[in-house]
Amino acid sequence: MERLAPAKVNLGLSLLGRRPDGYHELHTLFAQVSVGDLVRLEPTPGGVEFRGRYGKRNLVYRAATAYLEAAGWPGGVRVELEKRLPEAAGLGGGSSDAAAVLLLLKDLYPAPVDLFALARSLGADVPFFLLGGVAEARGVGEVLRPLEAPRVPVVLFYGGPRLPTPRVYAEVKPHDYGGPLNVEAILNALPGGEPPYWNSLEGPAFRLQPELKKVKERMQALGLRGVLMSGSGSSFFGLASSLEEAQEAAKALRPLGWARAGWLG
């Protein structure tokens, strides 16, 4: 059994303020992209076998163990992960891998298990990948509302440097906070306009690594629309008018780092 674990981008990410628990209240639009890792499962008599990076700390291993425990250990599984997305790049790769494991195991060993409860225990982004498509998210990303959105060609680019998420959030200043996103206006502008979105974490990321601003400008110079950093970075995405245009832009960016063209939504 195998499944694509798609990347995601944030079609806007607004930090609304800091919560009493220390986390930031956010408003964002998650959108999956037709580019991702590949997860393969094979049933075994018992236990979880996984030889990927980080071993038992990997979300893939934790997701498999959590599901099988909740299902009463109906059998075991061997998990193989083919990484195609850059790590710690703001594209949700690890969270998507975990969700793919949960969905595959639900098919392999059907049981009355609450996948969303397991997903929330694994990370704030994991529940979105159970839904896929496009979804509005609030809270710390766990309060989701599925949305209908057009499929739009998109370019993903990661050229480094890697920015740890806690470091980016630690750099957030009061002037980085914003108000709620205009969800309807963003969705309406996706096919051919300039979406009125922003990412509250771009400012902190640019202050930590000023060269990231040049990455954004380089993508804009290729004619891509709505270029924005995804999540806490340091990947960027840009919208194209056609898949051919997206592929040409990705080809131009590839000598500078990891670049892929695909479909948004």
BAGU-424324 format. One record per residue: x, y, z of N, C-alpha, C, O in turn; residue in one letter. Coordinates in steps of 0.001 Angstrom, whole numbers, plus 524288, in hexadecimal, padded with zeros to 5 digits. Last residue first. Layout:
N
XYZXYZXYZXYZA
...
END
This chain:
265
7EF09859CC7EF417E9B4858647F07B7E851852D47EF2F7E3E28512E7F00EG
7F7A085BF27E4B07F5EA85D917E9DD7F04785BDF7EAA87ED1185C707E71FL
8008A8540D7DDD47FB5B856677DE3B7FA07857847E3DA7FB2A854697E758W
80DF3857137DA9E80993853957DB9280480856947DBA28042985AFF7D9C5G
81BD5856F47DA53816EA859247D86E81297855327D9718137C8507B7D927A
826AF859357E2D8822FE855A87E05F81E34858CB7DE8D81CC085CB97E0EAR
833C6859E37E74A82F5385C957E4E282BDD8589D7E22582DC68551B7DF79A
83E8585C427EF2283A5F8587A7EDFD835B085B717EBD6833D285F207EE4DW
847E2864E17E8FF845DB861DB7ED63841D385DEC7EB8A841B885C717E6F7G
84BAF869877E04684C6D86C5C7E52E84A8A8694D7E9F284B7686AE57EE64L
848F2863EB7D78984E8B8645D7D8B984FA2866EA7DE07853FA866867E00FP
83DAF865557D7F1840168607B7D9B7845F8860DB7DA9E847E985E4E7DE34R
8391E86DFC7D37E83AAB86E487D90283DF8869A87DAC0840C586A067DEA4L
836A286B077C97383A3186F757CA2983C4086FBA7CFC0840A28717E7D0A4A
82F758630D7CB8D8345A861C97C8D683861866197C99D83D00865017CA59K
8275F868E17CFCE82A1E8650F7D31882F5E863967D0B38333F862F37D379A
8247486E7A7C6D58267E8714A7CB648297C86D9C7CEF382DA686EFD7D0EBA
820D68663E7C09D82536869777BED4827AB86C6F7C36382C7286CD77C3BCE
81870862B17C6A781CDF85F317C5A2821A3862337C3CC82608860E07C53DQ
811D186B4D7C639813DD869947CB43818AA866227CA8081C7F8669B7CD5DA
80F6F86B547BB9A8122586FD57BDDF8149786E5C7C31C818F486FFE7C44CE
80A18861CF7BB2680EE2862867B81581211867187BA38816D9866C27BA9AE
80170863BF7C12D8054185FF97C31F80A67860877C03880E9585FD17C27DL
7FEDD8719D7C1E77FE3C86C797BF8580257868D17C1D28063386A8C7C41BS
80088879F37C8527FBDA87A147C5037FACC874D57C2747F65C873B27C0FDS
80472877A27D5C3805788784B7D02D80060878267CD267FC5E8766D7CF2BA
808D587BC57E255804AC879F17DEEC8060287B1D7D9398086787F1C7D807L
812AB877197EAF8810A687B297E78980CB9878C77E3D080D3E8743E7E24DG
818CE875507F76F815A8873717F31C813E38782A7EFEA813A487C907F1D8F
82413871CB7FF068208B875AA7FCC581D44873027F89281EC686EF97F66FF
829D386D5580B23827F486C7D805D38245D870FC80431821F88739980771S
82E1F86D4E8153D82F21871AB811C882DF98706D80C0C830BD872358088AS
82250871EC81BF78269B872108183682A2086D43818A58294D869C081BD4G
819B8870E8821D681E07873C382446822E4873B4820D48271C875408228BS
8112C87148816FB8120F8700381C78816418736B81ED4816658782681DFEG
81774875FD80BC1813B08724F80DEB81507871028138C8198386FC4814C3S
8182E882A58064181AAB87E918095A8167687B0C80B998125487CEC80D30M
81334885897F98C812D6885F27FF39815E488185801C18162A87D327FFAAL
80E7E88B937EE52812F0888C67F0B1812F0889BE7F68E812B488E367F851V
8065E88E887E7648054588D1E7ECC8809A288A397EF758089C886B87F297G
80B6F8896C7DB41807EB88CBB7DE4C807B288AEA7E3F6808B48865E7E528R
81732889B37D3B481394886E07D7168106788AB17DA5C8126988EB87DC0EL
81ECE88E4E7CDBA8196388F1B7CC2D8157388C297CF76810D188C197CE2CG
828AA88E337D1238275B88A2F7CD45821AC88A917CB8381FEB887887C838L
828A08956A7D90582AF8897037D40E829EA8930C7CFBA82A3B894637CB1EA
824D788F797E1348216E893727DEE782375895227D98E82066896297D5FDQ
82DD0889BC7E3568292B887087E15D8255788ADD7DEE6822E0889A57DAF4M
83444891C17E700835DC88EB77E26F8312988BE27E00C8309F88BAB7DB46R
82F098951D7EFEC82F7E898AC7EB7B830FC895C47E68482F2E897247E246E
8308C88C4B7F64B82B4788DF27F4CC82B73891737F00082853890CC7EC68K
83B6388CAB7F744838E3888127F4F58336D889857F304831E6888257EEABV
83CBE895E77FC9983E9A895A07F73483C4C890EA7F45E83B5D8911C7EFA7K
839228931D8064D836308970680362837C6896FF7FDA78348A897F57FA3AK
840F288C96809BF83BF588A438083D8389788E26805298358B88C94801CAL
8492E8926680D418497D89072807E48446788DF4806158439888D4480164E
847638948E817E0845E689875813F0846068967480E528434B8988C80AF6P
8436888DB0821668466788C4581CB5844D488FFA818488415288EB98153EQ
83E38893398293E8421B88F4482AAD845A788DEC8261184A5888D1E826C0L
837A6899918237C83B5B89C038272983FA689835828BA84427899BD82973R
831F68922081E15835668959D81B22839468985981EBC83DB88995681D30F
82C6488DAC826788301688A7B82379833E888DDD8206F8388E88CA982033A
8262989646829E482A0C893E482D5782E17890AE82A66832BA890E882BA7P
8206F897A28200F823A289BBD82269827B78998E8261A82C5289AD28258EG
81B1C88DF681ED381F0E88FAD81B07822AA893C381D678276D8936A81CD6E
8135588C09825BD81881889FD8272381CB188B848232E8214F88A7F8240AL
80A2288F7F8219680C468927082600811BE890A982784814828937682A48S
807D98904E814C8809BB88C838189A80C6088F9481CF7810708920181C19N
7FC60893B680D748018C894D980F92802F58907D8134D7FFA288D5B814CCW
7F3CB8963B8026F7F57E8937F807207FAE789544808CA7FDA4897F7805E7Y
7ED0B898857F9777EE4789C427FDA67EFCB89980802B87ED5F89A56806CAP
7F236893867ED747EF35892977F2417F0D3896537F6A47F57C897357F773P
7F0E78989C7E1DE7F4EA898DA7E5F17F216898337EB2B7EFCA89BF17ED20E
7EAC188FDF7D87A7EBE8894D97DAF97F068894847DECD7F34E890AF7DEF5G
7E78D886557D4887EA3E889FD7D11A7EB9888F347D3747ED6D892AC7D0ADG
7E42087EC37DC0F7E4C687D537D68A7E7D38813F7D3437EA7687FB17CF8EP
7E3FC884297E63C7E7BE880097E4F77E85787F077DF197ECC387E7A7DD49L
7DC6288B2C7E9157E0E588D377E6337E4A5888F47E45F7E82588A087E142A
7D5218859B7EEDA7D375887D87E9D97D80E889947E6897D7C0889807E1BCN
7DAF0883517F7D67D95787F127F45D7D7C6881217EF007D8F387EAF7EB08L
7DBF988D927FC0D7E09188A707FAAC7DF19886347F6BD7E1B8885947F2C2I
7D1B78907F7FDFB7D4D38937F7FA387D99C8906E7F8737DB1E890AA7F3E4A
7CEE488919805B27CC238893C800AC7CF5788C177FC827CFA688A557F80BE
7D5D488BA680E1E7D5EC8868D80B927D378886B98062A7D5B9884B58026EV
7DD308944C812757D85D894A380F6C7D82388FBD80BFC7DA0088FB88078EN
7E2358917A81F4E7E2AF891768199F7DD4B891FE8171C7D95B8905C81956L
7E24E899C382AAA7E08D89520827CC7E151895B9821ED7E11689A1081FDDP
7EE298A18982C9E7E8B48A03582D7A7E74289B4E82A807EA9F898E78280BG
7FB0C89F51832337F75D8A15F82E5C7F1D389FEA82FD97F0E889D61833D4G
807D68A1BA837B18028889FAD838057FF068A23E833F07FFE18A6B883267Y
811028A706837498104B8A2CA8338180AC08A0A28338C8092389E0182FDCD
811BD8ADF483F64810208B02183A5B80F868ABEF8362380DBA8AD1F831D6H
8155C8A78C847C480FE28A93B8479280E288AB4A84242809AB8AA84840B6P
81D9A89D95841BB81CE38A272844AB817238A4148444D814538A233840E2K
823F6891678417581F24894568406981EBC899088440E81F6B89892848CAV
82C0488B02843F882D698900F841AE828A08937B840B1829338980683F39E
827B8881CA846DA82A41884DF84AF482B9788A558491782C3B88DE584C41A
824C787DC983D42820B587FC4840C28230A8831A8451C82095886D8846DEY
82EC687AD9839BC82BBB87EC1836DB827948811C83A69826EC885DF83A92V
83192873448410B834D0877F084085831D287C4783DB783245880DA83F22R
82A2D86B5D83F9682A4C86E468449282D72873538443A82C2C87730846CAP
82CFF86817834F08281286ABB8361F8283886DAD83B51826858722C83B79T
8398886A6682FB28364B8677E8336E8317D86AAA834EA831DA86F5483604P
83C4B86BC6822C983AEF86EF4827578379886BBE82B128332886A75829BBL
846198699A819968420F8674F81CDB8413686AAB821AA844EF86C378244AR
847DB8732180F19849B386FD9813688452386DC181699840D186FDC8165DP
842BC86AC4804B88455986BA5809AF845A58717D80AB9843D48748D8077EG
83CCF86A397FC1C8426286AD47FB348457286B8C8003584A1986CC28001BG
831B3865A57F6C583493865BA7FBB783A63865FF7FA7283C94862767F808Y
82591867E47F0B782B458688A7F08582D84868B07F60082B8F86B707F96DF
81B01864827E89481D53864507EDC682334864D87ED358258F862917E9B0L
81111869D37E0F5816A38687D7E12C8185A868A07E6DD8174A86C667E9A6V
804B88660E7DB88807E18686B7DFA180D828668B7DF3A80E8F8623A7DD63V
7F838867567D5897FDB1865C17D52A80103868C07D9228003386D697D9FCP
7ECA0864887DCA87EFF08688D7DA557F586866797D9F47F76C864157DDAAV
7DF8B861937DE357E4CA85F547DD9F7E80E863407DA8B7E67A865107D661R
7D790869347E7147D92E867917E1D27DE99865127E1E77E1D48664D7E53FP
7D112863DD7F2647D4BA867917F0037D6488659E7EAA07D654860E77E9ADA
7C945862747FD6F7C9C1861607F7DB7CD50865857F57E7CCA186A2D7F67EE
7CDF085E8B80A287CC1E862728066D7CC8286053800E67CFA685CDB7FFCBL
7CC7085A77817847CD958594F8120A7CB2385D5A80E687C6DE85F5580F67P
7D19E85F7D822717CCC785FEF81F6E7CE1585EF0819B47D095862378173CR
7D74185C4A82EF77D74885C36829417D1D185CC6826EE7CDF785ADB82913L
7DFC785E508386F7DA3685F408377E7D9828601E831A17DAFF8643382F93V
7EA9385DA6838D07E79D858D1839737E1C185970838937DEFE8558A83805E
7F0838664C839077F04486387834107ECD685EBC834367EC3785C0983048G
7EF1D86A6F8424A7F49E869B1840E87F4FB8669883BD37F91B8648B83A73V
7E46F8716083DAE7E6ED86F3B842507ECC386F008416D7EF26872E983FF9G
7E17086D9B830497E1E987155834977E42B86E94839587E5A286A0283913R
7E0F486C22822917E29C86A28827A77E32886EA482B8B7E510872DD82A42A
7DA75867C68173D7DB8F86C2481AB87DCF5869ED820117DA7386643821E8E
7DF8785F9880D437DC84860378120F7DE4586519814F97E2E68666081528A
7DFDC857A7802137E0CB85CDA8044A7DD6085D5A809207D8DA85BBA8091AV
7E49484ACB801727E20084F207FEBC7E3AA85459800DF7E8538556680170G
7E442843CE80DE87E66384531808CE7E388849CE8066D7E07284C6A80909G
7E19483E49817437DD9A8409F813DC7DF9B8417080E587DD0883FFA80A8DL
7EAD783B1881B517E6B28372E81AFC7E25583915817637DFB9835FA814CEL
7F04A8444881B8A7F1AC8408C817717EDF583BE68173F7EDEB8390981363F
7EC4084946824727EB0B84B4B81F3B7EC108473A81B0C7E904846C28175CF
7F0A18438882CF87EB15842FB82B977E9BA844FE826247E670842B68237BP
7FB7D8470F82CEB7FA17841CD82B207F44684155829D07F2FF83EEC825DAV
7FE228508D831497FD148506B82BAB7FAF384B2E829CB7F8CF84ADF8257FD
7FFF484E9583BF47FBB18521E83A797FA55851D2834B07F5D5852BC83342A
8021B840FB83F54803D98462B83DC17FF698496683B9C7FB8D8474A839ABG
7FE788381D844818037F837D2841CE8058D83D2E8402F80A4983DDF83FB5L
7F4C783A00848547F8D08388D84C217FE4183874849B68022D838AF84C7DS
7EF2883B8783F317F0288400C8429E7F47183EE2846997F7678426084813R
7EECA8311583BA47F1A48350C838AE7F2F6839C283C157F75583BC383BE6A
7E85182C638430A7EDC082AB3842997F10382ED283FD67F56982FF48416AL
7DF34831F3840B07E16A8324E845F37E71D8309D845E17EA67833178485DA
7DDAE82EB6836647DECE834398376D7E1028350683CE87E4548386A83DB2F
7DB83823FD837357E055825B8834A77E1A982B59835FA7E63D82CAA836A0L
7D6E981C3583FF97D630821BC83EBF7DB42823DE83C6E7DED68255B83F47D
7D3B680F6883BFB7D7AB812E083E357D6958187A83C767D5708195F837E1V
7CEDB804E583A597CC35809BE83BEC7CFDE80D7483ED27CF3480E7D84378P
7D64C7FFDF82F797D4D87FFB4834FC7D230804DD836577D326808CF833C4A
7DD457F90D825A37D8BB7FC3D827137D7477FB7482CD47D70D7F71182EC9P
7E8A87F899821AE7E66D7F64A826687E1C07F997828317E23D7FC9E82BE5Y
7E9797FDCB817F17EC007F8B9818D07E9997F5CF81D687E89C7F11E81D14L
7E42080734819197E28D8038D814FB7E4A77FE12815FF7E1FB7FA308150AD
7E98980B69821687E3DA80AF9821DB7E1C08073781DC07DE058045B81EC4K
7F37680BD181D327F262807EB821317EC8A80734822137EAC6802EA82357L
7F22481452816607F36180F248144B7F22280ADC818417F003806C6816DCL
7F03B81C6981D857EC4781B118199A7ED3B815A3817467E98A812B681652L
7F99D81C8B8235C7F49281BA8825F17F06B819DB8220B7ED738163B82320L
800DE81ED781B5D80137819E681E387FC03818A3820DC7FA3081432820A2V
7FD9A828E7818AA7FD5B824BE814C07FD9981F658175F7FAD581BCD815C7A
7FFFE82E4E821D07FA8382DB5820447F9E68295381C467F61C8265F81C78A
80AFC82DBE821688082682B58825C28026D82A6C82456800408264A8257EA
80D0A8337F8184F80EA582E0A8189E80B8D82B3981CDD809B6826DB81C0DD
8096F83D4881B8C806C483A988174D8081D834C981748804B78318381659S
810D883FB08231D80B5C83F3E8249C8084283C468207A804DD8391F821C3S
819EC8402B81CE58198583C5A8211C813EB83B7E822CF8125B83710823D9G
8173E848A68159B8188E8435081407817CF83F398183F8155483B368174EG
8146E85343815DD8114884F6C818B38128F849C58178A80F468465E81867G
81A5685B1A81205816D08588F80E57813AD8542B810DC810918519F80E39L
8224985F88817A681D438622F817AF8194385FD8814018153D86240812F0G
82B2C859A88181482B1885DD981432825ED860C9814138253286431810C3A
82EC98502081C8F82E94854FB81FA182E88859CA81C1A8317285D8381CF9A
833CE84A24810E78322B849F88165C8323C84F65818CA8354F852C68174BE
82E73849C0803EA8329384B57807908307684B7080D2282BE484CAB80E00P
8286383E247FEEC827FA843968009A82C8D844F18042582E5E8419B80718L
829F0833E87FDC182A8C837117F90882A4983CE47FA4382BC6840287F710R
82CBD82835803B682C9C82DDC8046A82DAC830A07FF3F831B182FD27FCBDK
825F681D88805768293681FC280146828BD825AE8018B824D7827EB7FFD5E
825278149D80F4B8242981A1980E048280781BEB809E182CC381BD980AB6L
81ECA8095B813488231180B748101782198810FA80E7681D4F811E780C7DE
81B818013381DAA81AAA8064381B2081F88807D881827823DC807B381A3EV
814CF7F618820FE819F37F80881F5C818F67FCF481C30815EF7FCE381874R
80CE27F25782BBF80D8A7F4FA826C3813427F65E825E4816207F7A282989V
804027E8FD831E9808567ECB3831CF808DD7EF1D82C6A805B67EE15828EFG
7F71F7E7D6837B17FB897E5E7834A67FFE07E9E9834E37FF7E7EDC7837B8G
7F06D7EC5383E917EE677E81283B477F29B7E582837EF7F1AC7E16A83598P
7F1817F2E28484E7F5AE7EFE9845CE7F3877EB40842B57F4A27E6C184404W
7E92C7F96284AC27E9E87F47F84DA57EDE77F0D884B477EDAF7EC2084C31G
7E879802FA8465E7E57A7FED1843D97E60B7F9968469F7E3A57F5BE84504A
7EF7E808B484C247E9EC80A0684C9F7E676805BF84A587E211804F384C20A
7F8BA803E1848837F74C8038C84E077F1748049784EC07EEC8801C485194E
7F863806D683E1B7F8168014683F697F6BD80073845287F3F37FCC784684L
7F944811E683F017F4A080F7583CB07F423809CE83E707EFEF8082484014Y
803038133D843F67FE44815558465F7F969812B08442B7F5D48115F84718A
809E680EA683CC48095B80C6E841FF8044480E338448D8018980B16846FFT
808AF8157E8343E8078880FEB833B28069880D6A83902802E980A65839AAA
80BF981EFB838C1806B181E72836B480527818B583646800D481739837C3A
8166E81CD583B43812BD81E2483F6B80D1A81D8683DA6809CC81BC2840A9R
81A9D81B3B8314881AAF816FD83527816A48180383965813C48147B83AF1Y
818C38255282D45816CA820B082A938167A81C1882E6A8127E8196B82EB5V
81E3982C278338B8188A82C37833CC8161F827738311E811DD825C283295L
82952826C383A0D826E68287F83535820F78283B835AE81EE182489837F1N
82D36822118428A82B788277B84342828C78299683E638264382DAE83E8DR
830ED8188183F7D82BF9818958425B829FF81E18843658258281EC0844FCK
8384981E118354C8366981959837D383124819FB83A7B82D5D81BC083816G
83D4C826028300983B4F827338354B838BA8228E837FF837208230083C82Y
83A77820B18237A83D6782453826BF83A768257782BD1835AB825D782BD5R
8357881357822D683669818AD8210E8397081BE2824FF83AC981A108293DG
8324A8095D82471837EA80A5F8246D8393C80FEA822AF83DAF8110182138R
8290F802A782B6982A01807768287C82FCA808CC828ED831E78094A82D38F
81F637FA4D82F8D824AB7FA8582D63825357FF7A82A208222A8006182684E
818227F71483A3A818CC7FB148363481E7B7FB2183488821FA7FBE9837BDV
810EA7EB1A83D8D814B27EF4B83E43814BD7F32C839BF811D07F2A4835F8G
80E3A7DF8D835AE80DBA7E2D283A52811E47E6FE83A86815F17E687837FBG
80DFC7DB3382B9880B497D89782FEF80A987DC00834C0806C57DB678379BP
80B357E5B58226780EC47E1FA824DB80BDB7DF748296D807B77E15782AFBT
807E77EC7781689806737E9F981B7480A937E61281D4980D187E37881A20P
80DD37F7E68121E80D677F2438113780C017EFB98166580EA17F0B281A4DE
80D228045D80BFA80C34800FB8108380BE47FB5080EC3809F77FA1880A86L
8133B81021807F5811AE80AC3806B081122807A580BBE814468083780F56R
8125B81D13803B5812488199D8084281056814448069180C45813DB80408V
8191B8273E7FDFF816438226C7FCEF816CD81ED7801A781B2281DB480365L
817438354D7FE4581A18830857FF7E816C282BD57FDF48122282C677FCC2D
812F983DC87F3808139E83C0D7F8E1817188374E7F9788198B835827F5BDG
809EE8457D7ECBA80F68843FA7ED228102E842197F2B980E3C844937F65BV
8009484B067EBAF80123845D27E950806D28441D7E8E480855841937E518S
7FD8D850DA7F7F27FFF1851447F2C4800F684BC07F0C080215848377F3D0V
7F39B85668800377F7408524A7FEC27F9148531A7F9237F67E855B17F604Q
7F2BF86155808087F17F85F37802DE7F57885B06801817FA2D85BFF801A0A
7ED6A86865812997F0BE86422810D87EF048627280B6E7EA568622880A59F
7ECD6874D3816B07EA6487156812E97EE7386D478115A7F27686E9880F0CL
7EBCB879DA823D97EE9D8787A81F1C7EB228754F81B817E7068735E81D13T
7EE1787FFF82F4E7EA0687F5A82B5A7ECD987E54826427EFF58818E82483H
7F1D487D4583CAD7F2C887E698372C7EDE287DAC833E37EA1F87B1D83574L
7F78288010848A97F28987F45845FD7F35B880C0840477F557884FA83F20E
802D6879F084D868009287E4E84AA67FB6387CA9848307FAF187870845F0H
804CB8757785AE98049B874CC855408022D8799C852B27FFCE87CE48554AY
80345877F7865478085687912862F58088B8785785D1580C1387A5C85A84G
7F9918771D869787FCEE8727C869F08024587341867638057586FA786751D
7F4BC88085866D17F68987FCC86C3C7FA2987B1A86CE97FD6D87B0987070P
7F9EB8842C85A057F610881DB85D797F8318814E863017FCED88196863D1R
7FCAE88F65852917FEAD88B1C855BC7FA7E88946859927F7DC88C7285C0CR
7F707891D8845B77F8CB8934B84AF17FAB788E8284DDE7FA6C88A2084BEAG
7F5AA88F2483B7C7F1E0892C483DC67F37E894A0843357F1848989684516L
7FCD388D6D830787FD1188CBE8361E7F996890E4838907FA6F89590837D3L
7F90D88827824AD7F8D488CD4827F17F90D88B4F82DB07F5D48884282F8BS
7FC5388424818E37FCD78825A81E487FD258873C821AA8010288A1982188L
7F9B587FF180C067F92F883EA810117F9B38816D8156B7F7C087D2181659G
7F8DA874EC8094E7F6E48794A8062A7F59A87DCD809DA7F11387F3880AA5L
802F786CEA80B977FF4F8704480E717FDCD874D480AF38010787830809C2N
803C98602B805EF8059E865908067A8017B8687B809917FD0B866B280A12V
80805852D4806EC80414856F780790806D285C348075380B7F85CA58085CK
80A49846A88001980BFC84B72802B78074D84EFC8038F8032A84E3E80139A
8048F839CB801FE8055B83EBD7FF3480784843198029A806B28433880757P
8081482DEC800FE807898316B80583808A1836E78038580D268388A8035BA
80256823E47F9D68052A828D47F99D8040682BE77FE907FF8382C6C80023L
803778169C7FDB88004F81B5E7FD81803E7820177FD19807F9820527FFA6R
80215808A87FCDC8052180D787FCDA801868121C7FC197FD298119F7FA22E
8034C7FB608000080000800008000080370804D2800008074E8050B802D9M
END
